Amino acid sequence: MDEATHELDRTRQWVKMWKTETGPVLEEIHDRELLGMSEEGARRISAVLLDVPRGNALRKDSGLVEQQFWFQKAWKK
């Protein structure tokens, strides 16, 4: 068995393990954490995900103009 075939076989085993063992366990933990989360905890996590400083109002625009700016800048590269 050559190295590429061996690596492909190991990758397939890893994916199978993730689908059948690791993934379902992590999903269960994730669901338990979400169900047990307080409203304040949800706000804190949302603020981090949205990168909004706590205590400040959410941005008033949709961010579409800024998004288009970054898309245009990336397109020119």
Buried (B, 14 or more C-beta within 10 A) or exposed (E): EEEEEEEEEEEEEEEEEEEEEEEEEEEEEEEEEEEEEEEEEEEEEEBEEEEBEEEEEEEEEEEEEEEEEEEEEEEEE
